Amino acid sequence: MEMDSQETQPIVSSSPPGRISLRPMTLSDVDDYMVWATDPKVARFCTWEPCTSRDEAIKYITDRVLTHPWLRAICLEDDHPIGYILIMVVDNIRKEIGYVLTRKYWGKGFATETVRLVTAEVFKEFPEIERLEALVDVDNVGSQRVLEKVGFTREGVMRKFLCIKGSVRDTVMFSFLPTDTLK
């Protein structure tokens, strides 16, 4: 099933404690976006290279972010994005979750809170899906911990599964089913 961006407004927009909210990103978020997009440590496990200019950031947001069927800015109380989370179509019954967060907010529970929030709602928003997947580089221990804290099942290592920035990488497959329990 193709997702229409006009049909995919989030069912829930903020987490119970109210530390974060999710909303569609806009072009006016470019300066906040550049905080994480220019950081080589943030981009290390991402498919994209660090952004090198504001013009490049504007082009990326215009071409890739604004056209994405389900990508939300992760915002704090001041409504400024500190990262984003996205849901991608794998096939008719599977979707993949991905996320990126400004390094300043790593290790503070924001990624866990965001993944938990989206996982709690994704099966309601897309009742046809049977499985939510996450693919994580074997060396990205922080992201693996996030998924485990939320209740994703680590299914195993897929050897030589992805080529990222010219390097063929082993990838850990995680999954969450609608019958699984959030932690």
N, CA, C and O atoms as a DFTB+ gen file, in Angstrom:
732 C
 N C O
     1  1       0.841      -1.180       0.000
     2  2       0.000       0.000       0.000
     3  2       0.882       1.238       0.000
     4  3       1.775       1.361       0.839
     5  1       0.651       2.129      -0.904
     6  2       1.391       3.382      -0.939
     7  2       0.832       4.312       0.127
     8  3      -0.376       4.354       0.362
     9  1       1.723       5.051       0.764
    10  2       1.280       6.003       1.770
    11  2       1.166       7.371       1.131
    12  3       2.075       7.807       0.424
    13  1       0.071       8.042       1.370
    14  2      -0.138       9.390       0.890
    15  2       0.171      10.341       2.041
    16  3      -0.408      10.219       3.121
    17  1       1.078      11.282       1.817
    18  2       1.505      12.167       2.901
    19  2       0.340      12.943       3.507
    20  3       0.412      13.335       4.671
    21  1      -0.720      13.172       2.756
    22  2      -1.852      13.896       3.307
    23  2      -2.697      13.003       4.215
    24  3      -3.490      13.510       5.009
    25  1      -2.543      11.702       4.112
    26  2      -3.313      10.787       4.939
    27  2      -2.537      10.310       6.157
    28  3      -3.066       9.519       6.938
    29  1      -1.306      10.761       6.346
    30  2      -0.481      10.181       7.393
    31  2      -0.122      11.164       8.499
    32  3       0.977      11.093       9.051
    33  1      -1.017      12.070       8.830
    34  2      -0.760      12.918       9.984
    35  2      -0.730      12.016      11.213
    36  3      -1.515      11.072      11.310
    37  1       0.164      12.300      12.145
    38  2       0.298      11.407      13.290
    39  2      -0.980      11.357      14.126
    40  3      -1.637      12.374      14.346
    41  1      -1.314      10.162      14.581
    42  2      -2.466       9.989      15.449
    43  2      -2.189      10.656      16.793
    44  3      -3.053      11.335      17.348
    45  1      -1.004      10.462      17.299
    46  2      -0.621      11.046      18.579
    47  2       0.540      11.998      18.316
    48  3       1.432      11.683      17.528
    49  1       0.538      13.141      18.960
    50  2       1.575      14.112      18.646
    51  2       2.574      14.321      19.768
    52  3       3.622      14.928      19.546
    53  1       2.281      13.836      20.968
    54  2       3.261      14.017      22.033
    55  2       3.260      12.816      22.962
    56  3       2.288      12.064      23.047
    57  1       4.355      12.664      23.639
    58  2       4.519      11.553      24.557
    59  2       3.799      11.858      25.858
    60  3       3.557      13.024      26.170
    61  1       3.449      10.823      26.626
    62  2       2.732      11.060      27.880
    63  2       3.417      12.067      28.811
    64  3       2.736      12.944      29.344
    65  1       4.742      11.978      29.030
    66  2       5.344      12.971      29.908
    67  2       5.419      14.365      29.276
    68  3       5.663      15.347      29.977
    69  1       5.212      14.459      27.960
    70  2       5.221      15.741      27.280
    71  2       6.601      16.303      27.002
    72  3       6.730      17.492      26.712
    73  1       7.638      15.478      27.082
    74  2       8.989      15.973      26.802
    75  2       9.202      16.223      25.331
    76  3       9.937      17.133      24.950
    77  1       8.555      15.412      24.490
    78  2       8.727      15.539      23.046
    79  2       7.376      15.619      22.360
    80  3       6.348      15.226      22.910
    81  1       7.412      16.134      21.158
    82  2       6.250      16.069      20.277
    83  2       6.763      15.778      18.879
    84  3       7.931      16.012      18.567
    85  1       5.883      15.269      18.052
    86  2       6.217      14.955      16.666
    87  2       5.357      15.816      15.759
    88  3       4.177      16.049      16.019
    89  1       5.982      16.278      14.691
    90  2       5.249      17.060      13.691
    91  2       5.976      16.945      12.363
    92  3       7.160      16.610      12.339
    93  1       5.288      17.217      11.252
    94  2       5.989      17.225       9.970
    95  2       7.082      18.294       9.976
    96  3       6.895      19.385      10.515
    97  1       8.224      17.967       9.368
    98  2       9.287      18.960       9.233
    99  2       8.910      19.951       8.150
   100  3       8.165      19.625       7.225
   101  1       9.427      21.161       8.271
   102  2       9.203      22.203       7.271
   103  2      10.551      22.784       6.853
   104  3      11.572      22.539       7.495
   105  1      10.539      23.530       5.803
   106  2      11.763      24.171       5.333
   107  2      12.310      25.148       6.370
   108  3      13.517      25.384       6.422
   109  1      11.440      25.710       7.189
   110  2      11.900      26.647       8.229
   111  2      12.705      25.947       9.326
   112  3      13.284      26.618      10.180
   113  1      12.752      24.609       9.320
   114  2      13.540      23.841      10.283
   115  2      14.995      23.671       9.847
   116  3      15.746      22.945      10.498
   117  1      15.403      24.317       8.773
   118  2      16.720      24.067       8.184
   119  2      17.863      24.298       9.168
   120  3      18.811      23.512       9.190
   121  1      17.802      25.341       9.976
   122  2      18.913      25.605      10.901
   123  2      19.007      24.534      11.986
   124  3      20.104      24.124      12.363
   125  1      17.865      24.086      12.484
   126  2      17.868      22.993      13.465
   127  2      18.356      21.702      12.819
   128  3      19.131      20.956      13.418
   129  1      17.905      21.441      11.604
   130  2      18.330      20.253      10.862
   131  2      19.850      20.218      10.708
   132  3      20.470      19.162      10.838
   133  1      20.438      21.370      10.432
   134  2      21.882      21.426      10.200
   135  2      22.689      21.039      11.441
   136  3      23.833      20.603      11.318
   137  1      22.111      21.192      12.629
   138  2      22.832      20.826      13.855
   139  2      23.215      19.347      13.820
   140  3      24.355      18.997      14.125
   141  1      22.272      18.476      13.449
   142  2      22.612      17.049      13.394
   143  2      23.139      16.630      12.030
   144  3      23.963      15.720      11.946
   145  1      22.686      17.265      10.971
   146  2      23.069      16.834       9.626
   147  2      24.512      17.170       9.271
   148  3      25.070      16.571       8.352
   149  1      25.122      18.106       9.969
   150  2      26.509      18.460       9.703
   151  2      27.486      17.713      10.615
   152  3      28.701      17.841      10.460
   153  1      26.965      16.943      11.552
   154  2      27.794      16.265      12.556
   155  2      28.220      14.883      12.049
   156  3      27.376      13.998      11.904
   157  1      29.507      14.685      11.778
   158  2      29.975      13.383      11.275
   159  2      29.678      12.221      12.234
   160  3      29.474      11.093      11.787
   161  1      29.650      12.484      13.534
   162  2      29.343      11.411      14.493
   163  2      27.883      10.996      14.408
   164  3      27.560       9.822      14.591
   165  1      27.006      11.937      14.134
   166  2      25.590      11.610      13.955
   167  2      25.406      10.836      12.656
   168  3      24.660       9.858      12.622
   169  1      26.067      11.255      11.600
   170  2      25.910      10.651      10.270
   171  2      26.655       9.324      10.121
   172  3      26.492       8.644       9.108
   173  1      27.457       8.949      11.095
   174  2      28.325       7.767      10.968
   175  2      27.590       6.521      10.487
   176  3      28.085       5.829       9.598
   177  1      26.435       6.222      11.043
   178  2      25.713       5.004      10.684
   179  2      24.549       5.268       9.726
   180  3      23.748       4.370       9.464
   181  1      24.453       6.469       9.214
   182  2      23.380       6.833       8.287
   183  2      23.837       6.625       6.850
   184  3      25.036       6.569       6.573
   185  1      22.893       6.513       5.955
   186  2      23.226       6.333       4.547
   187  2      23.704       7.635       3.916
   188  3      24.352       7.604       2.869
   189  1      23.403       8.768       4.522
   190  2      23.776      10.069       3.968
   191  2      25.083      10.564       4.576
   192  3      25.442      10.226       5.703
   193  1      25.767      11.365       3.799
   194  2      26.994      12.018       4.253
   195  2      26.626      13.276       5.028
   196  3      25.541      13.821       4.825
   197  1      27.496      13.748       5.906
   198  2      27.206      14.999       6.617
   199  2      26.985      16.146       5.628
   200  3      27.655      16.242       4.599
   201  1      26.066      16.978       5.956
   202  2      25.729      18.146       5.150
   203  2      26.873      19.164       5.256
   204  3      27.463      19.330       6.323
   205  1      27.177      19.838       4.153
   206  2      28.307      20.771       4.156
   207  2      27.914      22.238       3.981
   208  3      28.754      23.125       4.131
   209  1      26.635      22.501       3.663
   210  2      26.217      23.893       3.486
   211  2      24.713      24.026       3.722
   212  3      23.964      23.051       3.668
   213  1      24.306      25.250       3.981
   214  2      22.879      25.523       4.175
   215  2      22.106      25.239       2.882
   216  3      20.993      24.714       2.929
   217  1      22.686      25.580       1.742
   218  2      22.034      25.310       0.453
   219  2      21.817      23.807       0.257
   220  3      20.765      23.380      -0.219
   221  1      22.814      23.022       0.626
   222  2      22.687      21.562       0.534
   223  2      21.580      21.063       1.464
   224  3      20.814      20.170       1.102
   225  1      21.501      21.639       2.649
   226  2      20.456      21.254       3.613
   227  2      19.073      21.603       3.069
   228  3      18.143      20.804       3.179
   229  1      18.936      22.772       2.491
   230  2      17.647      23.183       1.915
   231  2      17.245      22.227       0.801
   232  3      16.086      21.820       0.719
   233  1      18.190      21.869      -0.053
   234  2      17.896      20.936      -1.144
   235  2      17.480      19.568      -0.590
   236  3      16.521      18.972      -1.080
   237  1      18.184      19.074       0.413
   238  2      17.844      17.771       1.001
   239  2      16.441      17.804       1.621
   240  3      15.639      16.894       1.411
   241  1      16.160      18.850       2.376
   242  2      14.836      18.957       3.001
   243  2      13.760      19.041       1.922
   244  3      12.732      18.370       2.017
   245  1      13.987      19.855       0.906
   246  2      13.005      20.017      -0.170
   247  2      12.793      18.720      -0.950
   248  3      11.658      18.324      -1.212
   249  1      13.898      18.062      -1.319
   250  2      13.812      16.883      -2.183
   251  2      13.493      15.590      -1.444
   252  3      12.807      14.727      -1.992
   253  1      13.973      15.434      -0.217
   254  2      13.875      14.146       0.477
   255  2      12.957      14.159       1.696
   256  3      12.214      13.205       1.923
   257  1      13.004      15.226       2.474
   258  2      12.232      15.269       3.714
   259  2      10.776      15.630       3.438
   260  3       9.868      14.919       3.868
   261  1      10.551      16.721       2.731
   262  2       9.187      17.187       2.490
   263  2       8.389      16.232       1.607
   264  3       7.159      16.222       1.660
   265  1       9.073      15.439       0.803
   266  2       8.383      14.497      -0.081
   267  2       8.223      13.115       0.552
   268  3       7.566      12.249      -0.026
   269  1       8.809      12.896       1.723
   270  2       8.727      11.583       2.374
   271  2       7.312      11.366       2.900
   272  3       6.737      12.271       3.505
   273  1       6.744      10.185       2.680
   274  2       5.358       9.953       3.105
   275  2       5.136       9.950       4.622
   276  3       4.044      10.285       5.080
   277  1       6.157       9.577       5.408
   278  2       5.971       9.563       6.871
   279  2       7.302       9.855       7.546
   280  3       8.049       8.940       7.892
   281  1       7.588      11.119       7.727
   282  2       8.785      11.568       8.428
   283  2       8.346      12.690       9.349
   284  3       7.681      13.633       8.919
   285  1       8.720      12.586      10.626
   286  2       8.308      13.581      11.608
   287  2       9.515      14.153      12.347
   288  3      10.453      13.433      12.687
   289  1       9.472      15.435      12.581
   290  2      10.475      16.099      13.404
   291  2      10.222      15.705      14.855
   292  3       9.079      15.659      15.311
   293  1      11.308      15.422      15.572
   294  2      11.236      15.174      17.011
   295  2      11.511      16.522      17.665
   296  3      12.607      17.067      17.535
   297  1      10.517      17.060      18.368
   298  2      10.635      18.403      18.924
   299  2      10.543      18.391      20.441
   300  3       9.856      17.562      21.039
   301  1      11.248      19.326      21.040
   302  2      11.122      19.566      22.467
   303  2       9.993      20.562      22.688
   304  3       9.304      20.939      21.740
   305  1       9.802      20.982      23.907
   306  2       8.697      21.884      24.241
   307  2       8.722      23.189      23.450
   308  3       7.672      23.790      23.225
   309  1       9.902      23.635      23.024
   310  2       9.994      24.886      22.267
   311  2       9.687      24.707      20.782
   312  3       9.792      25.660      20.010
   313  1       9.308      23.491      20.374
   314  2       8.925      23.136      19.000
   315  2      10.108      23.128      18.026
   316  3       9.901      23.061      16.814
   317  1      11.336      23.196      18.531
   318  2      12.512      23.103      17.669
   319  2      12.934      21.647      17.532
   320  3      13.083      20.950      18.536
   321  1      13.130      21.173      16.285
   322  2      13.528      19.782      16.076
   323  2      14.922      19.478      16.636
   324  3      15.849      20.282      16.536
   325  1      15.030      18.292      17.225
   326  2      16.322      17.781      17.677
   327  2      16.693      16.518      16.905
   328  3      17.697      15.870      17.199
   329  1      15.874      16.180      15.921
   330  2      16.095      15.000      15.097
   331  2      14.821      14.676      14.346
   332  3      13.880      15.469      14.308
   333  1      14.811      13.488      13.745
   334  2      13.571      13.044      13.102
   335  2      13.437      11.538      13.198
   336  3      14.399      10.819      13.471
   337  1      12.219      11.082      12.968
   338  2      11.895       9.660      12.934
   339  2      11.075       9.438      11.686
   340  3      10.273      10.289      11.299
   341  1      11.277       8.278      11.044
   342  2      10.526       8.004       9.822
   343  2      10.082       6.550       9.772
   344  3      10.671       5.665      10.394
   345  1       9.029       6.346       9.014
   346  2       8.509       5.013       8.724
   347  2       8.595       4.838       7.215
   348  3       8.121       5.679       6.450
   349  1       9.213       3.721       6.796
   350  2       9.384       3.446       5.367
   351  2       8.653       2.157       5.001
   352  3       8.597       1.220       5.797
   353  1       8.110       2.116       3.824
   354  2       7.435       0.923       3.317
   355  2       8.492      -0.101       2.916
   356  3       9.425       0.220       2.180
   357  1       8.345      -1.325       3.398
   358  2       9.168      -2.446       2.934
   359  2       8.351      -3.227       1.910
   360  3       8.815      -3.481       0.799
   361  1       7.142      -3.602       2.289
   362  2       6.184      -4.244       1.388
   363  2       4.793      -4.077       1.991
   364  3       4.605      -3.233       2.867
   365  1       3.821      -4.857       1.542
   366  2       2.433      -4.659       1.975
   367  2       2.181      -4.923       3.455
   368  3       1.226      -4.392       4.022
   369  1       3.030      -5.743       4.093
   370  2       2.791      -6.070       5.501
   371  2       3.927      -5.640       6.432
   372  3       3.851      -5.850       7.642
   373  1       4.971      -5.044       5.874
   374  2       6.120      -4.638       6.700
   375  2       6.471      -3.175       6.465
   376  3       6.386      -2.658       5.351
   377  1       6.865      -2.533       7.550
   378  2       7.400      -1.184       7.477
   379  2       8.694      -1.174       8.290
   380  3       8.908      -2.019       9.158
   381  1       9.542      -0.204       7.988
   382  2      10.816      -0.063       8.686
   383  2      10.837       1.283       9.403
   384  3      10.364       2.286       8.868
   385  1      11.379       1.301      10.596
   386  2      11.499       2.522      11.378
   387  2      12.961       2.963      11.375
   388  3      13.868       2.134      11.437
   389  1      13.176       4.254      11.302
   390  2      14.513       4.819      11.372
   391  2      14.451       6.145      12.105
   392  3      13.404       6.792      12.133
   393  1      15.551       6.549      12.691
   394  2      15.552       7.787      13.463
   395  2      16.964       8.333      13.564
   396  3      17.945       7.600      13.435
   397  1      17.047       9.634      13.795
   398  2      18.325      10.319      13.982
   399  2      18.096      11.429      15.002
   400  3      17.042      12.064      15.028
   401  1      19.100      11.646      15.837
   402  2      18.960      12.598      16.928
   403  2      20.248      13.411      17.081
   404  3      21.348      12.872      16.955
   405  1      20.105      14.694      17.350
   406  2      21.240      15.553      17.635
   407  2      22.077      14.943      18.754
   408  3      21.526      14.491      19.758
   409  1      23.373      14.924      18.601
   410  2      24.264      14.265      19.560
   411  2      24.096      14.802      20.982
   412  3      24.222      14.045      21.945
   413  1      23.822      16.065      21.121
   414  2      23.627      16.683      22.445
   415  2      22.558      15.954      23.264
   416  3      22.577      15.997      24.494
   417  1      21.628      15.287      22.578
   418  2      20.510      14.625      23.260
   419  2      20.670      13.111      23.353
   420  3      19.764      12.425      23.826
   421  1      21.791      12.589      22.918
   422  2      22.040      11.155      23.042
   423  2      22.135      10.782      24.522
   424  3      22.615      11.567      25.339
   425  1      21.678       9.590      24.851
   426  2      21.808       9.062      26.203
   427  2      20.886       9.699      27.228
   428  3      21.076       9.501      28.428
   429  1      19.896      10.456      26.787
   430  2      18.978      11.132      27.701
   431  2      17.550      10.586      27.609
   432  3      16.633      11.116      28.236
   433  1      17.372       9.521      26.819
   434  2      16.057       8.887      26.717
   435  2      15.142       9.435      25.635
   436  3      14.031       8.933      25.465
   437  1      15.578      10.449      24.901
   438  2      14.705      11.031      23.880
   439  2      14.443      10.068      22.724
   440  3      13.311       9.966      22.253
   441  1      15.471       9.364      22.264
   442  2      15.277       8.411      21.165
   443  2      14.365       7.275      21.621
   444  3      13.460       6.878      20.887
   445  1      14.589       6.755      22.810
   446  2      13.749       5.670      23.339
   447  2      12.299       6.127      23.444
   448  3      11.385       5.408      23.039
   449  1      12.091       7.312      23.981
   450  2      10.743       7.860      24.129
   451  2      10.065       8.020      22.767
   452  3       8.882       7.715      22.617
   453  1      10.814       8.494      21.790
   454  2      10.257       8.709      20.450
   455  2       9.920       7.389      19.773
   456  3       8.835       7.247      19.209
   457  1      10.831       6.419      19.821
   458  2      10.569       5.116      19.195
   459  2       9.384       4.436      19.886
   460  3       8.551       3.823      19.218
   461  1       9.301       4.537      21.192
   462  2       8.174       3.954      21.925
   463  2       6.858       4.602      21.490
   464  3       5.870       3.906      21.259
   465  1       6.846       5.920      21.379
   466  2       5.662       6.666      20.971
   467  2       5.182       6.238      19.588
   468  3       3.999       5.961      19.392
   469  1       6.105       6.186      18.634
   470  2       5.729       5.829      17.264
   471  2       5.327       4.352      17.177
   472  3       4.362       4.012      16.492
   473  1       6.055       3.486      17.859
   474  2       5.731       2.052      17.832
   475  2       4.348       1.803      18.422
   476  3       3.616       0.945      17.929
   477  1       3.982       2.531      19.456
   478  2       2.665       2.371      20.081
   479  2       1.535       2.733      19.123
   480  3       0.424       2.217      19.249
   481  1       1.809       3.607      18.179
   482  2       0.752       4.097      17.294
   483  2       0.787       3.558      15.872
   484  3      -0.223       3.614      15.172
   485  1       1.931       3.037      15.429
   486  2       2.077       2.676      14.017
   487  2       1.088       1.591      13.580
   488  3       0.599       1.622      12.451
   489  1       0.795       0.645      14.455
   490  2      -0.126      -0.434      14.077
   491  2      -1.574       0.050      14.047
   492  3      -2.414      -0.558      13.383
   493  1      -1.872       1.125      14.754
   494  2      -3.200       1.739      14.675
   495  2      -3.332       2.542      13.388
   496  3      -4.358       2.495      12.708
   497  1      -2.275       3.277      13.069
   498  2      -2.311       4.114      11.872
   499  2      -2.266       3.278      10.592
   500  3      -2.857       3.649       9.578
   501  1      -1.554       2.137      10.652
   502  2      -1.426       1.248       9.498
   503  2      -1.830      -0.161       9.920
   504  3      -0.960      -1.010      10.115
   505  1      -3.123      -0.433      10.066
   506  2      -3.566      -1.731      10.596
   507  2      -3.212      -2.918       9.703
   508  3      -3.280      -4.063      10.152
   509  1      -2.841      -2.670       8.463
   510  2      -2.499      -3.765       7.556
   511  2      -1.108      -4.344       7.835
   512  3      -0.795      -5.435       7.359
   513  1      -0.286      -3.647       8.582
   514  2       1.075      -4.157       8.767
   515  2       1.130      -5.229       9.855
   516  3       0.407      -5.181      10.850
   517  1       2.003      -6.182       9.627
   518  2       2.195      -7.306      10.543
   519  2       3.525      -7.206      11.281
   520  3       3.779      -7.950      12.228
   521  1       4.373      -6.273      10.834
   522  2       5.729      -6.263      11.372
   523  2       6.366      -4.893      11.148
   524  3       6.301      -4.331      10.055
   525  1       6.984      -4.367      12.212
   526  2       7.788      -3.158      12.124
   527  2       9.231      -3.583      12.316
   528  3       9.568      -4.235      13.304
   529  1      10.084      -3.213      11.368
   530  2      11.485      -3.632      11.394
   531  2      12.404      -2.450      11.635
   532  3      12.062      -1.300      11.360
   533  1      13.582      -2.766      12.158
   534  2      14.660      -1.785      12.275
   535  2      15.953      -2.489      11.912
   536  3      16.236      -3.578      12.412
   537  1      16.731      -1.875      11.051
   538  2      18.038      -2.397      10.649
   539  2      19.101      -1.486      11.256
   540  3      19.103      -0.277      11.028
   541  1      20.004      -2.086      12.031
   542  2      20.986      -1.295      12.770
   543  2      22.375      -1.856      12.518
   544  3      22.589      -3.066      12.594
   545  1      23.316      -0.972      12.217
   546  2      24.709      -1.384      12.048
   547  2      25.184      -2.100      13.311
   548  3      24.842      -1.695      14.422
   549  1      25.967      -3.157      13.146
   550  2      26.437      -3.934      14.301
   551  2      27.230      -3.082      15.293
   552  3      27.265      -3.400      16.481
   553  1      27.851      -2.032      14.835
   554  2      28.631      -1.184      15.730
   555  2      27.817      -0.065      16.380
   556  3      28.334       0.656      17.233
   557  1      26.561       0.087      15.991
   558  2      25.710       1.140      16.544
   559  2      25.004       0.614      17.799
   560  3      23.804       0.340      17.788
   561  1      25.768       0.485      18.861
   562  2      25.276      -0.095      20.109
   563  2      24.182       0.767      20.735
   564  3      23.226       0.235      21.299
   565  1      24.310       2.079      20.645
   566  2      23.306       2.969      21.227
   567  2      21.934       2.763      20.624
   568  3      20.939       2.709      21.347
   569  1      21.867       2.648      19.313
   570  2      20.578       2.435      18.652
   571  2      20.023       1.046      18.967
   572  3      18.810       0.877      19.096
   573  1      20.888       0.072      19.089
   574  2      20.425      -1.273      19.474
   575  2      19.796      -1.231      20.868
   576  3      18.765      -1.862      21.102
   577  1      20.409      -0.494      21.789
   578  2      19.857      -0.374      23.151
   579  2      18.489       0.295      23.139
   580  3      17.584      -0.115      23.866
   581  1      18.341       1.321      22.316
   582  2      17.050       2.010      22.205
   583  2      15.963       1.010      21.845
   584  3      14.928       0.950      22.508
   585  1      16.192       0.228      20.802
   586  2      15.188      -0.728      20.339
   587  2      14.895      -1.791      21.392
   588  3      13.737      -2.156      21.599
   589  1      15.929      -2.288      22.054
   590  2      15.729      -3.293      23.099
   591  2      14.927      -2.727      24.265
   592  3      14.075      -3.423      24.818
   593  1      15.185      -1.475      24.650
   594  2      14.436      -0.842      25.746
   595  2      12.955      -0.706      25.417
   596  3      12.108      -0.782      26.306
   597  1      12.645      -0.506      24.143
   598  2      11.255      -0.340      23.719
   599  2      10.529      -1.690      23.643
   600  3       9.304      -1.743      23.753
   601  1      11.286      -2.779      23.456
   602  2      10.672      -4.100      23.372
   603  2      10.817      -4.781      22.035
   604  3      10.195      -5.817      21.800
   605  1      11.631      -4.221      21.147
   606  2      11.910      -4.876      19.865
   607  2      12.701      -6.155      20.117
   608  3      13.496      -6.229      21.053
   609  1      12.480      -7.142      19.287
   610  2      13.209      -8.406      19.361
   611  2      14.409      -8.350      18.432
   612  3      14.294      -8.018      17.252
   613  1      15.560      -8.683      18.993
   614  2      16.781      -8.791      18.184
   615  2      16.735     -10.155      17.517
   616  3      16.789     -11.182      18.193
   617  1      16.635     -10.168      16.196
   618  2      16.474     -11.430      15.471
   619  2      17.787     -12.032      15.023
   620  3      17.879     -13.242      14.816
   621  1      18.800     -11.204      14.872
   622  2      20.088     -11.734      14.466
   623  2      20.850     -10.781      13.583
   624  3      20.365      -9.717      13.197
   625  1      22.059     -11.198      13.275
   626  2      22.934     -10.388      12.440
   627  2      22.822     -10.854      10.994
   628  3      22.949     -12.041      10.696
   629  1      22.586      -9.916      10.123
   630  2      22.532     -10.183       8.688
   631  2      23.890      -9.772       8.144
   632  3      24.200      -8.585       8.040
   633  1      24.694     -10.769       7.798
   634  2      26.068     -10.529       7.394
   635  2      26.144      -9.888       6.018
   636  3      25.432     -10.267       5.087
   637  1      27.048      -8.887       5.919
   638  2      27.288      -8.190       4.645
   639  2      25.968      -7.784       3.988
   640  3      25.732      -8.078       2.817
   641  1      25.113      -7.105       4.755
   642  2      23.746      -6.826       4.321
   643  2      23.566      -5.466       3.653
   644  3      22.786      -5.343       2.709
   645  1      24.274      -4.446       4.128
   646  2      24.106      -3.106       3.574
   647  2      25.449      -2.503       3.195
   648  3      26.471      -2.754       3.833
   649  1      25.417      -1.709       2.147
   650  2      26.603      -0.942       1.777
   651  2      26.332       0.501       2.193
   652  3      25.446       1.165       1.656
   653  1      27.110       0.965       3.155
   654  2      26.946       2.326       3.647
   655  2      28.255       3.073       3.437
   656  3      29.306       2.701       3.959
   657  1      28.151       4.135       2.658
   658  2      29.311       4.978       2.368
   659  2      30.482       4.170       1.835
   660  3      31.632       4.397       2.211
   661  1      30.179       3.230       0.962
   662  2      31.214       2.442       0.304
   663  2      31.715       1.254       1.092
   664  3      32.609       0.544       0.632
   665  1      31.164       1.020       2.263
   666  2      31.588      -0.090       3.107
   667  2      30.436      -1.081       3.275
   668  3      29.336      -0.702       3.677
   669  1      30.696      -2.348       2.966
   670  2      29.672      -3.372       3.148
   671  2      29.656      -3.744       4.629
   672  3      30.680      -4.116       5.201
   673  1      28.467      -3.636       5.241
   674  2      28.343      -3.737       6.689
   675  2      27.408      -4.869       7.124
   676  3      26.429      -5.187       6.449
   677  1      27.738      -5.461       8.263
   678  2      26.825      -6.376       8.931
   679  2      25.752      -5.534       9.614
   680  3      26.019      -4.439      10.107
   681  1      24.540      -6.067       9.632
   682  2      23.401      -5.327      10.154
   683  2      22.603      -6.211      11.098
   684  3      22.379      -7.388      10.817
   685  1      22.175      -5.638      12.221
   686  2      21.329      -6.366      13.156
   687  2      19.872      -6.093      12.785
   688  3      19.468      -4.943      12.612
   689  1      19.090      -7.171      12.664
   690  2      17.664      -7.052      12.362
   691  2      16.880      -7.099      13.665
   692  3      17.036      -8.020      14.468
   693  1      16.036      -6.094      13.863
   694  2      15.107      -6.039      14.992
   695  2      13.693      -6.025      14.437
   696  3      13.460      -5.557      13.322
   697  1      12.749      -6.539      15.219
   698  2      11.355      -6.484      14.798
   699  2      10.446      -6.250      15.988
   700  3      10.786      -6.546      17.133
   701  1       9.286      -5.711      15.680
   702  2       8.211      -5.542      16.665
   703  2       6.921      -5.925      15.957
   704  3       6.622      -5.410      14.879
   705  1       6.162      -6.822      16.555
   706  2       4.888      -7.283      15.999
   707  2       3.733      -6.652      16.766
   708  3       3.923      -6.217      17.902
   709  1       2.558      -6.590      16.186
   710  2       1.429      -5.983      16.892
   711  2       1.063      -6.742      18.183
   712  3       0.409      -6.185      19.064
   713  1       1.477      -7.983      18.289
   714  2       1.189      -8.767      19.500
   715  2       2.276      -8.610      20.569
   716  3       2.102      -9.078      21.694
   717  1       3.385      -7.963      20.235
   718  2       4.461      -7.737      21.201
   719  2       4.040      -6.674      22.218
   720  3       3.110      -5.900      21.990
   721  1       4.748      -6.662      23.339
   722  2       4.449      -5.720      24.417
   723  2       5.524      -4.642      24.482
   724  3       6.720      -4.932      24.517
   725  1       5.070      -3.395      24.499
   726  2       6.008      -2.282      24.679
   727  2       6.543      -2.320      26.093
   728  3       5.828      -2.667      27.033
   729  1       7.808      -1.959      26.236
   730  2       8.415      -1.863      27.569
   731  2       8.446      -0.425      28.015
   732  3       8.919      -0.129      29.113
